[in-house]
Amino acid sequence: MSQIEVKHLKMISSIARTGNMTKSAQNLFITQSALSQQLKDIESKLSADLFYRTRKKMILTPIGKKVLKTADKVIEQLEDTELEIAKIVSGESGELKVGTQCIFCYKWLPKVLAVFQEKYPNIEFEIGRSIAFEEELESKQFDLVITAGQQIKDHFKSYMLFEDQMVCIVSNSHPLSALPYVKWEDFGGECLISHSDKQSNRFYKGILKPIGVELRRFMTIEQPQAIIEMVSAGFGISMFPKWALKNVMESSNIKALSITGHGIPVTWSATVLKAQDVMGYQKEFINIVSKMNLTNTPLELRS
């Protein structure tokens, strides 16, 4: 274990610069007796004198000069590190890596990013698709992940962004369009179009399959607009977040139906590691999303 501590390096640097114990004690905000004791302690541990004591001035010994050279490097590095940390905490620099489990989020993320970068222009921003958010957060692949309706374990923390509802979209000419709402059983015999594949689709695996609802076909299309076009053309039905349909209902040949008589509520959240310090700019990103009023525009559902 090293005998030399940072306080010793700062002490040696100060004494070397001033050549005076009294002035050094004042610079270090300690008493002269405490400074003298620190110097005696480190010289005793090193078994070497660091300064020649003269009546007028403290002069470095050859060993003292060697220690001072190290002290200058270490102190400079510490000061640079403290400055970098301060910039990160204040939002002057840093990075924010955001993962999203839902491709529909890309519809509003650009608007959020524009507001965020106006306030924090020096923060590097990355967006990526989240597949397994727990592993991704633990490995630092993402700083936060936008999730929906997930069970969160104790070592994670979620900040609610907004509440939403999953709806079923069908073409105006589809037989289901005449119903007040759709039941899970109504999905039987239909072609379900989704942005995720069948094995990772939570609604199919968690709801339809367990109750024995058999689909006629499962179609995977990654682009939301392409899904809407396929539904409009009568190739199948799909499930969308209600907010994602705000600007397409009037221009598309589709209808949005509530799923079950009570609807399927979904809470969108920003999930982070509980043990991870959430920086001020990361909290601001969360605040921007939560204040965007993404579900504020009414969307008329058939009920």
Salt bridges, closest charged atoms under 4 A:
GLU43 OE1 - ARG53 NH2 2.86
ASP72 OD1 - ARG17 NH2 2.79
GLU95 OE2 - LYS97 NZ 3.84
GLU134 OE1 - LYS153 NZ 3.40
GLU138 OE2 - HIS155 NE2 3.03
ASP186 OD2 - LYS183 NZ 3.83
GLU190 OE1 - HIS174 NE2 2.98
GLU284 OE2 - LYS119 NZ 3.54
